[in-house]
Amino acid sequence: MTTRRLLPEAMWPAPGQQPAAPRDAATILLLRDGADGTETYLLRRQPSVAFAAGMYVFPGGTVHPGDGEPLGWVGPDADWWSERFRCPPALARALVVAAVRETFEESGILLAGPDADTIVDDVSDPAFAQARIDLDAGNRSMADFLDEHGLVLRADLVGPWAHWITPATEPRRYDTRFLVAAVPSGQRVGSLPNEADRAGWVPVHAALAAAERGEVAMMPPTVVTAQSVADIAARDVVAASADRTFETVEPRLVEVDGVWYVETDQEDS
């Protein structure tokens, strides 16, 4: 099925620009169960950033070299993730690490624990706040941080959900895997990252309605993935990912009467 959505004007392509190579990236839809249905954590990117300025996004970012370092790991192995992400095992593993690292950097939510049966339930320790800063600055790796605190990455707390590649007409392109996770009991989000000027928990249906009314700006992948989790309880979303199939989606930009739209051919379940 082909769908067409209006592209926010801030993302319209410049005349004559050449395609850039997409960078590997990962993002996590953090979910929790709220009084008005499933809620997700959204950040609004600073107007000054180079990509998706002013857009509401999920926590995430590009894969860093340190994401490939060995670290304590619980849950499905690299081969399992490789099959789901349709990429080599080493990259699949790095994508999961990047997703967990970026989510910690940008929200303070840490999908890790001392062992396979426990999860960090308090992320207010000042050492964790400093670690977020150091990780964001590239001064340490996720492996180093987890090892220092005697933690293992809980890959069983996240699930693969979608795969989008930025259109070839964009100057900055990302090959992004979307993952889902429920926020661990007891954890609370922390301070804003430097790249965001606003963030918070929002009922998914309310966020989508606000985007439809033009009150907030979201990129098409954000809208589509939000729609796909809107009616799933946070406590069930990782289990739902086990049976989910999804295609790689690379939208096309089309111009109609001087206005740019995003077209996608997408089939998922």
Helices and strands as residue ranges (DSSP letters): E 2-6, G 9-11, E 23-34, E 37-45, E 56-57, E 60-62, G 65-68, E 73-74, H 78-85, H 89-107, E 112-113, H 126-137, H 142-148, E 152-154, G 155-157, E 159-165, E 174-182, E 196-203, H 204-212, H 220-229, G 234-236, H 237-241, E 248-249, E 252-256, E 259-265
